[in-house]
Amino acid sequence: MNTTYPIREYRDIKRLEDYFLGRSEYRNYLLIVFCLNTALRISDILKIKWQDVCGKGGKINSHIIISEGKTGKTAKVYINRQIRSAIALYLKNSKKSIYLFDNGMGEHISRVQAHRIIHSAGSVLGMGDLSCHSLRKTFGYHAWKSGVPPALLMEIYNHSSYNVTKRYLGIAQEDKDKVFNNVVL
């Protein structure tokens, strides 16, 4: 099993998003934005329906509420401005179906297809072995770097162990070096 790593540089996140926007692949752009901004597992993201995201009259909800497949726990996730913008762009350029990530036949795309979409873009962009899980880890890495306490990330991820969350953060030697450099007593 390969170890996945978060995308550490904002410019690489932007390049990944721009890759799909430049190709007018709005569903795939929304997929990337959802993976990066919700910390949800891909299996849970793919099951999201339009009715979970948009209320009556087409207004985008403030949160989505899902039952996580792996843990069975209910997660209430805020729909931030980046996700809202991606949803609006997708709606403007596509027909609404049952699932947010529709495969064109009334079902959602598969986990394998989502992996292919992300992995292929990563290869084209020279970003290495990029996966759906890389994007989930990217959320945690950047949240941690911005000061979010690891205990809160553990809660967001629904991890049962702090050690699992620590692995998700992808703490590198350069991160540790920065602490030693900045803490001068």
PyMOL commands that place a pseudoatom at each C-alpha (Angstrom):
pseudoatom trace, name=CA, resn=MET, resi=1, chain=A, elem=C, hetatm=0, pos=[0.000, 0.000, 0.000]
pseudoatom trace, name=CA, resn=ASN, resi=2, chain=A, elem=C, hetatm=0, pos=[1.424, 3.398, -0.981]
pseudoatom trace, name=CA, resn=THR, resi=3, chain=A, elem=C, hetatm=0, pos=[1.682, 6.173, 1.560]
pseudoatom trace, name=CA, resn=THR, resi=4, chain=A, elem=C, hetatm=0, pos=[-0.063, 9.322, 0.416]
pseudoatom trace, name=CA, resn=TYR, resi=5, chain=A, elem=C, hetatm=0, pos=[1.077, 12.805, 1.270]
pseudoatom trace, name=CA, resn=PRO, resi=6, chain=A, elem=C, hetatm=0, pos=[-0.717, 16.144, 1.447]
pseudoatom trace, name=CA, resn=ILE, resi=7, chain=A, elem=C, hetatm=0, pos=[-0.141, 18.848, -1.125]
pseudoatom trace, name=CA, resn=ARG, resi=8, chain=A, elem=C, hetatm=0, pos=[2.058, 21.227, 0.852]
pseudoatom trace, name=CA, resn=GLU, resi=9, chain=A, elem=C, hetatm=0, pos=[2.215, 24.238, -1.462]
pseudoatom trace, name=CA, resn=TYR, resi=10, chain=A, elem=C, hetatm=0, pos=[-0.787, 26.487, -2.151]
pseudoatom trace, name=CA, resn=ARG, resi=11, chain=A, elem=C, hetatm=0, pos=[0.492, 27.110, -5.666]
pseudoatom trace, name=CA, resn=ASP, resi=12, chain=A, elem=C, hetatm=0, pos=[0.200, 23.363, -6.380]
pseudoatom trace, name=CA, resn=ILE, resi=13, chain=A, elem=C, hetatm=0, pos=[-3.372, 23.317, -5.073]
pseudoatom trace, name=CA, resn=LYS, resi=14, chain=A, elem=C, hetatm=0, pos=[-4.151, 26.237, -7.379]
pseudoatom trace, name=CA, resn=ARG, resi=15, chain=A, elem=C, hetatm=0, pos=[-2.490, 24.472, -10.333]
pseudoatom trace, name=CA, resn=LEU, resi=16, chain=A, elem=C, hetatm=0, pos=[-4.649, 21.402, -9.687]
pseudoatom trace, name=CA, resn=GLU, resi=17, chain=A, elem=C, hetatm=0, pos=[-7.840, 23.462, -9.535]
pseudoatom trace, name=CA, resn=ASP, resi=18, chain=A, elem=C, hetatm=0, pos=[-6.854, 25.470, -12.615]
pseudoatom trace, name=CA, resn=TYR, resi=19, chain=A, elem=C, hetatm=0, pos=[-6.145, 22.268, -14.532]
pseudoatom trace, name=CA, resn=PHE, resi=20, chain=A, elem=C, hetatm=0, pos=[-9.825, 21.322, -14.426]
pseudoatom trace, name=CA, resn=LEU, resi=21, chain=A, elem=C, hetatm=0, pos=[-11.110, 24.863, -14.881]
pseudoatom trace, name=CA, resn=GLY, resi=22, chain=A, elem=C, hetatm=0, pos=[-8.918, 25.296, -17.963]
pseudoatom trace, name=CA, resn=ARG, resi=23, chain=A, elem=C, hetatm=0, pos=[-10.447, 22.170, -19.459]
pseudoatom trace, name=CA, resn=SER, resi=24, chain=A, elem=C, hetatm=0, pos=[-14.005, 23.268, -18.520]
pseudoatom trace, name=CA, resn=GLU, resi=25, chain=A, elem=C, hetatm=0, pos=[-14.362, 20.091, -16.429]
pseudoatom trace, name=CA, resn=TYR, resi=26, chain=A, elem=C, hetatm=0, pos=[-16.600, 21.677, -13.821]
pseudoatom trace, name=CA, resn=ARG, resi=27, chain=A, elem=C, hetatm=0, pos=[-17.702, 18.425, -12.163]
pseudoatom trace, name=CA, resn=ASN, resi=28, chain=A, elem=C, hetatm=0, pos=[-14.078, 17.397, -11.670]
pseudoatom trace, name=CA, resn=TYR, resi=29, chain=A, elem=C, hetatm=0, pos=[-13.172, 20.879, -10.434]
pseudoatom trace, name=CA, resn=LEU, resi=30, chain=A, elem=C, hetatm=0, pos=[-16.010, 20.618, -7.891]
pseudoatom trace, name=CA, resn=LEU, resi=31, chain=A, elem=C, hetatm=0, pos=[-14.712, 17.176, -6.885]
pseudoatom trace, name=CA, resn=ILE, resi=32, chain=A, elem=C, hetatm=0, pos=[-11.253, 18.615, -6.170]
pseudoatom trace, name=CA, resn=VAL, resi=33, chain=A, elem=C, hetatm=0, pos=[-12.704, 21.563, -4.246]
pseudoatom trace, name=CA, resn=PHE, resi=34, chain=A, elem=C, hetatm=0, pos=[-14.965, 19.261, -2.200]
pseudoatom trace, name=CA, resn=CYS, resi=35, chain=A, elem=C, hetatm=0, pos=[-12.112, 16.893, -1.342]
pseudoatom trace, name=CA, resn=LEU, resi=36, chain=A, elem=C, hetatm=0, pos=[-9.804, 19.744, -0.350]
pseudoatom trace, name=CA, resn=ASN, resi=37, chain=A, elem=C, hetatm=0, pos=[-12.333, 21.701, 1.718]
pseudoatom trace, name=CA, resn=THR, resi=38, chain=A, elem=C, hetatm=0, pos=[-14.392, 19.108, 3.606]
pseudoatom trace, name=CA, resn=ALA, resi=39, chain=A, elem=C, hetatm=0, pos=[-11.911, 16.481, 4.897]
pseudoatom trace, name=CA, resn=LEU, resi=40, chain=A, elem=C, hetatm=0, pos=[-14.520, 13.846, 4.040]
pseudoatom trace, name=CA, resn=ARG, resi=41, chain=A, elem=C, hetatm=0, pos=[-13.645, 10.418, 2.695]
pseudoatom trace, name=CA, resn=ILE, resi=42, chain=A, elem=C, hetatm=0, pos=[-14.141, 10.048, -1.051]
pseudoatom trace, name=CA, resn=SER, resi=43, chain=A, elem=C, hetatm=0, pos=[-16.716, 7.282, -0.504]
pseudoatom trace, name=CA, resn=ASP, resi=44, chain=A, elem=C, hetatm=0, pos=[-18.852, 9.765, 1.466]
pseudoatom trace, name=CA, resn=ILE, resi=45, chain=A, elem=C, hetatm=0, pos=[-18.329, 12.651, -0.972]
pseudoatom trace, name=CA, resn=LEU, resi=46, chain=A, elem=C, hetatm=0, pos=[-19.440, 10.632, -3.989]
pseudoatom trace, name=CA, resn=LYS, resi=47, chain=A, elem=C, hetatm=0, pos=[-22.784, 9.756, -2.370]
pseudoatom trace, name=CA, resn=ILE, resi=48, chain=A, elem=C, hetatm=0, pos=[-23.768, 13.405, -1.889]
pseudoatom trace, name=CA, resn=LYS, resi=49, chain=A, elem=C, hetatm=0, pos=[-26.946, 14.312, -3.734]
pseudoatom trace, name=CA, resn=TRP, resi=50, chain=A, elem=C, hetatm=0, pos=[-27.989, 17.730, -4.984]
pseudoatom trace, name=CA, resn=GLN, resi=51, chain=A, elem=C, hetatm=0, pos=[-30.808, 17.765, -2.416]
pseudoatom trace, name=CA, resn=ASP, resi=52, chain=A, elem=C, hetatm=0, pos=[-28.122, 17.475, 0.306]
pseudoatom trace, name=CA, resn=VAL, resi=53, chain=A, elem=C, hetatm=0, pos=[-26.441, 20.635, -0.969]
pseudoatom trace, name=CA, resn=CYS, resi=54, chain=A, elem=C, hetatm=0, pos=[-29.282, 22.809, -2.262]
pseudoatom trace, name=CA, resn=GLY, resi=55, chain=A, elem=C, hetatm=0, pos=[-32.501, 23.620, -0.508]
pseudoatom trace, name=CA, resn=LYS, resi=56, chain=A, elem=C, hetatm=0, pos=[-35.793, 24.622, -2.008]
pseudoatom trace, name=CA, resn=GLY, resi=57, chain=A, elem=C, hetatm=0, pos=[-35.448, 27.240, -4.704]
pseudoatom trace, name=CA, resn=GLY, resi=58, chain=A, elem=C, hetatm=0, pos=[-31.890, 26.143, -5.483]
pseudoatom trace, name=CA, resn=LYS, resi=59, chain=A, elem=C, hetatm=0, pos=[-30.271, 28.062, -2.632]
pseudoatom trace, name=CA, resn=ILE, resi=60, chain=A, elem=C, hetatm=0, pos=[-27.044, 26.435, -1.457]
pseudoatom trace, name=CA, resn=ASN, resi=61, chain=A, elem=C, hetatm=0, pos=[-27.304, 25.187, 2.125]
pseudoatom trace, name=CA, resn=SER, resi=62, chain=A, elem=C, hetatm=0, pos=[-24.871, 26.385, 4.792]
pseudoatom trace, name=CA, resn=HIS, resi=63, chain=A, elem=C, hetatm=0, pos=[-24.017, 22.788, 5.784]
pseudoatom trace, name=CA, resn=ILE, resi=64, chain=A, elem=C, hetatm=0, pos=[-24.273, 19.259, 4.498]
pseudoatom trace, name=CA, resn=ILE, resi=65, chain=A, elem=C, hetatm=0, pos=[-25.164, 16.482, 6.880]
pseudoatom trace, name=CA, resn=ILE, resi=66, chain=A, elem=C, hetatm=0, pos=[-23.988, 12.997, 6.059]
pseudoatom trace, name=CA, resn=SER, resi=67, chain=A, elem=C, hetatm=0, pos=[-23.728, 9.663, 7.769]
pseudoatom trace, name=CA, resn=GLU, resi=68, chain=A, elem=C, hetatm=0, pos=[-20.124, 8.560, 7.364]
pseudoatom trace, name=CA, resn=GLY, resi=69, chain=A, elem=C, hetatm=0, pos=[-19.881, 5.129, 5.829]
pseudoatom trace, name=CA, resn=LYS, resi=70, chain=A, elem=C, hetatm=0, pos=[-16.742, 4.020, 7.679]
pseudoatom trace, name=CA, resn=THR, resi=71, chain=A, elem=C, hetatm=0, pos=[-17.577, 5.268, 11.164]
pseudoatom trace, name=CA, resn=GLY, resi=72, chain=A, elem=C, hetatm=0, pos=[-21.386, 5.391, 11.025]
pseudoatom trace, name=CA, resn=LYS, resi=73, chain=A, elem=C, hetatm=0, pos=[-21.160, 8.799, 12.687]
pseudoatom trace, name=CA, resn=THR, resi=74, chain=A, elem=C, hetatm=0, pos=[-23.121, 11.796, 11.504]
pseudoatom trace, name=CA, resn=ALA, resi=75, chain=A, elem=C, hetatm=0, pos=[-20.982, 14.647, 10.204]
pseudoatom trace, name=CA, resn=LYS, resi=76, chain=A, elem=C, hetatm=0, pos=[-22.191, 18.206, 9.747]
pseudoatom trace, name=CA, resn=VAL, resi=77, chain=A, elem=C, hetatm=0, pos=[-19.824, 19.991, 7.373]
pseudoatom trace, name=CA, resn=TYR, resi=78, chain=A, elem=C, hetatm=0, pos=[-19.851, 23.695, 6.595]
pseudoatom trace, name=CA, resn=ILE, resi=79, chain=A, elem=C, hetatm=0, pos=[-20.049, 24.636, 2.921]
pseudoatom trace, name=CA, resn=ASN, resi=80, chain=A, elem=C, hetatm=0, pos=[-17.398, 27.356, 2.655]
pseudoatom trace, name=CA, resn=ARG, resi=81, chain=A, elem=C, hetatm=0, pos=[-17.169, 30.071, -0.004]
pseudoatom trace, name=CA, resn=GLN, resi=82, chain=A, elem=C, hetatm=0, pos=[-14.799, 28.015, -2.186]
pseudoatom trace, name=CA, resn=ILE, resi=83, chain=A, elem=C, hetatm=0, pos=[-17.255, 25.128, -2.320]
pseudoatom trace, name=CA, resn=ARG, resi=84, chain=A, elem=C, hetatm=0, pos=[-20.182, 27.527, -2.894]
pseudoatom trace, name=CA, resn=SER, resi=85, chain=A, elem=C, hetatm=0, pos=[-18.376, 29.124, -5.798]
pseudoatom trace, name=CA, resn=ALA, resi=86, chain=A, elem=C, hetatm=0, pos=[-17.540, 25.728, -7.344]
pseudoatom trace, name=CA, resn=ILE, resi=87, chain=A, elem=C, hetatm=0, pos=[-21.154, 24.555, -6.948]
pseudoatom trace, name=CA, resn=ALA, resi=88, chain=A, elem=C, hetatm=0, pos=[-22.465, 27.751, -8.572]
pseudoatom trace, name=CA, resn=LEU, resi=89, chain=A, elem=C, hetatm=0, pos=[-20.030, 27.374, -11.481]
pseudoatom trace, name=CA, resn=TYR, resi=90, chain=A, elem=C, hetatm=0, pos=[-21.008, 23.747, -11.958]
pseudoatom trace, name=CA, resn=LEU, resi=91, chain=A, elem=C, hetatm=0, pos=[-24.721, 24.562, -11.859]
pseudoatom trace, name=CA, resn=LYS, resi=92, chain=A, elem=C, hetatm=0, pos=[-24.242, 27.350, -14.395]
pseudoatom trace, name=CA, resn=ASN, resi=93, chain=A, elem=C, hetatm=0, pos=[-22.528, 25.002, -16.845]
pseudoatom trace, name=CA, resn=SER, resi=94, chain=A, elem=C, hetatm=0, pos=[-24.234, 21.646, -16.238]
pseudoatom trace, name=CA, resn=LYS, resi=95, chain=A, elem=C, hetatm=0, pos=[-27.579, 20.003, -15.831]
pseudoatom trace, name=CA, resn=LYS, resi=96, chain=A, elem=C, hetatm=0, pos=[-28.537, 19.041, -12.297]
pseudoatom trace, name=CA, resn=SER, resi=97, chain=A, elem=C, hetatm=0, pos=[-29.032, 15.312, -11.765]
pseudoatom trace, name=CA, resn=ILE, resi=98, chain=A, elem=C, hetatm=0, pos=[-29.516, 13.211, -8.648]
pseudoatom trace, name=CA, resn=TYR, resi=99, chain=A, elem=C, hetatm=0, pos=[-25.884, 13.068, -7.536]
pseudoatom trace, name=CA, resn=LEU, resi=100, chain=A, elem=C, hetatm=0, pos=[-23.447, 15.933, -7.259]
pseudoatom trace, name=CA, resn=PHE, resi=101, chain=A, elem=C, hetatm=0, pos=[-20.811, 13.816, -9.004]
pseudoatom trace, name=CA, resn=ASP, resi=102, chain=A, elem=C, hetatm=0, pos=[-23.004, 12.173, -11.616]
pseudoatom trace, name=CA, resn=ASN, resi=103, chain=A, elem=C, hetatm=0, pos=[-21.563, 9.662, -14.082]
pseudoatom trace, name=CA, resn=GLY, resi=104, chain=A, elem=C, hetatm=0, pos=[-24.028, 10.619, -16.825]
pseudoatom trace, name=CA, resn=MET, resi=105, chain=A, elem=C, hetatm=0, pos=[-26.215, 7.563, -16.206]
pseudoatom trace, name=CA, resn=GLY, resi=106, chain=A, elem=C, hetatm=0, pos=[-28.044, 8.658, -13.055]
pseudoatom trace, name=CA, resn=GLU, resi=107, chain=A, elem=C, hetatm=0, pos=[-25.473, 7.215, -10.653]
pseudoatom trace, name=CA, resn=HIS, resi=108, chain=A, elem=C, hetatm=0, pos=[-22.459, 8.775, -8.961]
pseudoatom trace, name=CA, resn=ILE, resi=109, chain=A, elem=C, hetatm=0, pos=[-18.963, 8.194, -10.301]
pseudoatom trace, name=CA, resn=SER, resi=110, chain=A, elem=C, hetatm=0, pos=[-17.087, 5.330, -8.683]
pseudoatom trace, name=CA, resn=ARG, resi=111, chain=A, elem=C, hetatm=0, pos=[-14.185, 5.605, -6.260]
pseudoatom trace, name=CA, resn=VAL, resi=112, chain=A, elem=C, hetatm=0, pos=[-11.979, 4.157, -8.989]
pseudoatom trace, name=CA, resn=GLN, resi=113, chain=A, elem=C, hetatm=0, pos=[-13.075, 6.851, -11.440]
pseudoatom trace, name=CA, resn=ALA, resi=114, chain=A, elem=C, hetatm=0, pos=[-12.508, 9.590, -8.843]
pseudoatom trace, name=CA, resn=HIS, resi=115, chain=A, elem=C, hetatm=0, pos=[-9.020, 8.192, -8.220]
pseudoatom trace, name=CA, resn=ARG, resi=116, chain=A, elem=C, hetatm=0, pos=[-8.291, 8.128, -11.970]
pseudoatom trace, name=CA, resn=ILE, resi=117, chain=A, elem=C, hetatm=0, pos=[-9.410, 11.751, -12.340]
pseudoatom trace, name=CA, resn=ILE, resi=118, chain=A, elem=C, hetatm=0, pos=[-7.184, 12.963, -9.507]
pseudoatom trace, name=CA, resn=HIS, resi=119, chain=A, elem=C, hetatm=0, pos=[-4.220, 10.675, -10.227]
pseudoatom trace, name=CA, resn=SER, resi=120, chain=A, elem=C, hetatm=0, pos=[-4.203, 11.573, -13.929]
pseudoatom trace, name=CA, resn=ALA, resi=121, chain=A, elem=C, hetatm=0, pos=[-4.208, 15.304, -13.191]
pseudoatom trace, name=CA, resn=GLY, resi=122, chain=A, elem=C, hetatm=0, pos=[-1.393, 14.818, -10.681]
pseudoatom trace, name=CA, resn=SER, resi=123, chain=A, elem=C, hetatm=0, pos=[0.663, 12.975, -13.281]
pseudoatom trace, name=CA, resn=VAL, resi=124, chain=A, elem=C, hetatm=0, pos=[0.078, 15.593, -15.982]
pseudoatom trace, name=CA, resn=LEU, resi=125, chain=A, elem=C, hetatm=0, pos=[1.021, 18.368, -13.538]
pseudoatom trace, name=CA, resn=GLY, resi=126, chain=A, elem=C, hetatm=0, pos=[4.108, 16.543, -12.274]
pseudoatom trace, name=CA, resn=MET, resi=127, chain=A, elem=C, hetatm=0, pos=[2.725, 16.320, -8.747]
pseudoatom trace, name=CA, resn=GLY, resi=128, chain=A, elem=C, hetatm=0, pos=[3.541, 12.663, -8.199]
pseudoatom trace, name=CA, resn=ASP, resi=129, chain=A, elem=C, hetatm=0, pos=[1.193, 9.969, -6.981]
pseudoatom trace, name=CA, resn=LEU, resi=130, chain=A, elem=C, hetatm=0, pos=[-1.823, 12.108, -6.151]
pseudoatom trace, name=CA, resn=SER, resi=131, chain=A, elem=C, hetatm=0, pos=[-4.941, 10.414, -4.771]
pseudoatom trace, name=CA, resn=CYS, resi=132, chain=A, elem=C, hetatm=0, pos=[-8.300, 11.219, -3.206]
pseudoatom trace, name=CA, resn=HIS, resi=133, chain=A, elem=C, hetatm=0, pos=[-6.694, 10.540, 0.151]
pseudoatom trace, name=CA, resn=SER, resi=134, chain=A, elem=C, hetatm=0, pos=[-3.928, 13.057, -0.622]
pseudoatom trace, name=CA, resn=LEU, resi=135, chain=A, elem=C, hetatm=0, pos=[-6.609, 15.754, -0.845]
pseudoatom trace, name=CA, resn=ARG, resi=136, chain=A, elem=C, hetatm=0, pos=[-8.181, 14.684, 2.462]
pseudoatom trace, name=CA, resn=LYS, resi=137, chain=A, elem=C, hetatm=0, pos=[-4.750, 14.914, 4.073]
pseudoatom trace, name=CA, resn=THR, resi=138, chain=A, elem=C, hetatm=0, pos=[-4.133, 18.290, 2.409]
pseudoatom trace, name=CA, resn=PHE, resi=139, chain=A, elem=C, hetatm=0, pos=[-7.050, 19.760, 4.336]
pseudoatom trace, name=CA, resn=GLY, resi=140, chain=A, elem=C, hetatm=0, pos=[-5.573, 18.660, 7.659]
pseudoatom trace, name=CA, resn=TYR, resi=141, chain=A, elem=C, hetatm=0, pos=[-2.050, 19.739, 6.806]
pseudoatom trace, name=CA, resn=HIS, resi=142, chain=A, elem=C, hetatm=0, pos=[-3.077, 23.289, 5.888]
pseudoatom trace, name=CA, resn=ALA, resi=143, chain=A, elem=C, hetatm=0, pos=[-5.506, 23.549, 8.803]
pseudoatom trace, name=CA, resn=TRP, resi=144, chain=A, elem=C, hetatm=0, pos=[-2.717, 22.489, 11.168]
pseudoatom trace, name=CA, resn=LYS, resi=145, chain=A, elem=C, hetatm=0, pos=[-0.258, 24.920, 9.556]
pseudoatom trace, name=CA, resn=SER, resi=146, chain=A, elem=C, hetatm=0, pos=[-2.780, 27.732, 10.063]
pseudoatom trace, name=CA, resn=GLY, resi=147, chain=A, elem=C, hetatm=0, pos=[-3.004, 26.965, 13.778]
pseudoatom trace, name=CA, resn=VAL, resi=148, chain=A, elem=C, hetatm=0, pos=[-5.919, 24.543, 14.126]
pseudoatom trace, name=CA, resn=PRO, resi=149, chain=A, elem=C, hetatm=0, pos=[-5.192, 22.304, 17.146]
pseudoatom trace, name=CA, resn=PRO, resi=150, chain=A, elem=C, hetatm=0, pos=[-4.548, 18.653, 16.250]
pseudoatom trace, name=CA, resn=ALA, resi=151, chain=A, elem=C, hetatm=0, pos=[-7.236, 17.572, 18.747]
pseudoatom trace, name=CA, resn=LEU, resi=152, chain=A, elem=C, hetatm=0, pos=[-9.841, 19.490, 16.724]
pseudoatom trace, name=CA, resn=LEU, resi=153, chain=A, elem=C, hetatm=0, pos=[-8.575, 17.914, 13.491]
pseudoatom trace, name=CA, resn=MET, resi=154, chain=A, elem=C, hetatm=0, pos=[-8.868, 14.509, 15.148]
pseudoatom trace, name=CA, resn=GLU, resi=155, chain=A, elem=C, hetatm=0, pos=[-12.537, 15.329, 15.824]
pseudoatom trace, name=CA, resn=ILE, resi=156, chain=A, elem=C, hetatm=0, pos=[-13.110, 16.603, 12.261]
pseudoatom trace, name=CA, resn=TYR, resi=157, chain=A, elem=C, hetatm=0, pos=[-11.585, 13.455, 10.776]
pseudoatom trace, name=CA, resn=ASN, resi=158, chain=A, elem=C, hetatm=0, pos=[-13.433, 11.232, 13.278]
pseudoatom trace, name=CA, resn=HIS, resi=159, chain=A, elem=C, hetatm=0, pos=[-10.175, 9.477, 14.090]
pseudoatom trace, name=CA, resn=SER, resi=160, chain=A, elem=C, hetatm=0, pos=[-10.109, 7.221, 17.125]
pseudoatom trace, name=CA, resn=SER, resi=161, chain=A, elem=C, hetatm=0, pos=[-6.417, 7.848, 17.740]
pseudoatom trace, name=CA, resn=TYR, resi=162, chain=A, elem=C, hetatm=0, pos=[-4.209, 10.915, 17.862]
pseudoatom trace, name=CA, resn=ASN, resi=163, chain=A, elem=C, hetatm=0, pos=[-1.455, 8.866, 16.166]
pseudoatom trace, name=CA, resn=VAL, resi=164, chain=A, elem=C, hetatm=0, pos=[-3.632, 8.445, 13.066]
pseudoatom trace, name=CA, resn=THR, resi=165, chain=A, elem=C, hetatm=0, pos=[-4.218, 12.198, 12.911]
pseudoatom trace, name=CA, resn=LYS, resi=166, chain=A, elem=C, hetatm=0, pos=[-0.488, 12.815, 13.322]
pseudoatom trace, name=CA, resn=ARG, resi=167, chain=A, elem=C, hetatm=0, pos=[0.216, 10.627, 10.282]
pseudoatom trace, name=CA, resn=TYR, resi=168, chain=A, elem=C, hetatm=0, pos=[-2.433, 12.530, 8.299]
pseudoatom trace, name=CA, resn=LEU, resi=169, chain=A, elem=C, hetatm=0, pos=[-0.744, 15.841, 8.980]
pseudoatom trace, name=CA, resn=GLY, resi=170, chain=A, elem=C, hetatm=0, pos=[2.348, 14.673, 7.148]
pseudoatom trace, name=CA, resn=ILE, resi=171, chain=A, elem=C, hetatm=0, pos=[4.718, 16.497, 9.478]
pseudoatom trace, name=CA, resn=ALA, resi=172, chain=A, elem=C, hetatm=0, pos=[8.069, 16.686, 7.726]
pseudoatom trace, name=CA, resn=GLN, resi=173, chain=A, elem=C, hetatm=0, pos=[11.548, 17.450, 9.032]
pseudoatom trace, name=CA, resn=GLU, resi=174, chain=A, elem=C, hetatm=0, pos=[11.278, 20.974, 7.612]
pseudoatom trace, name=CA, resn=ASP, resi=175, chain=A, elem=C, hetatm=0, pos=[8.206, 21.558, 9.811]
pseudoatom trace, name=CA, resn=LYS, resi=176, chain=A, elem=C, hetatm=0, pos=[10.149, 20.461, 12.892]
pseudoatom trace, name=CA, resn=ASP, resi=177, chain=A, elem=C, hetatm=0, pos=[13.164, 22.560, 11.864]
pseudoatom trace, name=CA, resn=LYS, resi=178, chain=A, elem=C, hetatm=0, pos=[10.951, 25.631, 11.583]
pseudoatom trace, name=CA, resn=VAL, resi=179, chain=A, elem=C, hetatm=0, pos=[9.779, 25.167, 15.193]
pseudoatom trace, name=CA, resn=PHE, resi=180, chain=A, elem=C, hetatm=0, pos=[13.370, 24.941, 16.438]
pseudoatom trace, name=CA, resn=ASN, resi=181, chain=A, elem=C, hetatm=0, pos=[14.305, 27.974, 14.372]
pseudoatom trace, name=CA, resn=ASN, resi=182, chain=A, elem=C, hetatm=0, pos=[11.373, 30.082, 15.615]
pseudoatom trace, name=CA, resn=VAL, resi=183, chain=A, elem=C, hetatm=0, pos=[11.463, 29.112, 19.292]
pseudoatom trace, name=CA, resn=VAL, resi=184, chain=A, elem=C, hetatm=0, pos=[14.542, 30.877, 20.584]
pseudoatom trace, name=CA, resn=LEU, resi=185, chain=A, elem=C, hetatm=0, pos=[14.575, 31.110, 24.381]
for i in range(1, 185): cmd.bond("trace and resi %d" % i, "trace and resi %d" % (i + 1))
show_as sticks, trace
zoom trace
